[in-house]
């Protein structure tokens, strides 16, 4: 269980590092939300895949 929490912390730290650049590159709100939804989908697929892989 400790490894899962550590993986989540790493993911959140990477998101915290990438988000400011992502926000700066997508100043238009319409483009920002479109790209945000795409990236949330990618992260969700990775999380779901990793849950099936490790369980």
C-alpha positions as CSV (number, residue, x, y, z in Angstrom):
1,X,0.0,0.0,0.0
2,X,2.9,2.3,0.6
3,X,4.1,2.0,-3.0
4,X,0.7,3.1,-4.2
5,X,0.7,6.2,-2.1
6,X,4.2,7.0,-3.2
7,X,3.1,6.6,-6.9
8,X,0.2,9.0,-6.3
9,X,2.5,11.5,-4.7
10,X,5.0,11.3,-7.6
11,X,2.1,11.7,-10.1
12,X,0.8,14.8,-8.2
13,X,4.3,16.3,-8.1
14,X,4.8,15.8,-11.8
15,X,1.4,17.4,-12.5
16,X,2.4,20.3,-10.2
17,X,5.6,20.8,-12.2
18,X,3.9,20.6,-15.6
19,X,0.7,22.6,-14.9
20,X,2.2,26.1,-15.0
21,X,3.7,25.6,-18.4
22,X,0.5,23.9,-19.6
23,X,-1.6,26.9,-18.4
24,X,0.7,29.4,-19.9
25,X,0.6,27.6,-23.3
26,X,-3.2,27.5,-23.2
27,X,-4.3,31.1,-22.4
28,X,-7.5,30.7,-24.3
29,X,-10.1,29.1,-22.0
30,X,-11.7,27.0,-24.7
31,X,-8.4,25.5,-25.8
32,X,-7.3,25.1,-22.1
33,X,-10.4,23.1,-21.1
34,X,-10.2,21.0,-24.3
35,X,-6.6,20.1,-23.6
36,X,-7.2,19.6,-19.9
37,X,-9.9,17.1,-20.6
38,X,-7.7,15.2,-23.0
39,X,-4.9,15.1,-20.4
40,X,-7.2,14.0,-17.6
41,X,-8.4,11.2,-19.9
42,X,-4.8,10.1,-20.5
43,X,-4.0,10.2,-16.8
44,X,-7.2,8.2,-16.0
45,X,-6.3,5.5,-18.6
46,X,-2.8,5.2,-17.1
47,X,-4.1,4.9,-13.6
48,X,-6.7,2.3,-14.6
49,X,-4.1,0.4,-16.5
50,X,-1.7,0.4,-13.6
51,X,-4.4,-0.8,-11.2
52,X,-5.1,-3.8,-13.5
53,X,-1.4,-4.5,-14.0
54,X,-0.5,-4.4,-10.3
55,X,-3.6,-6.2,-8.9
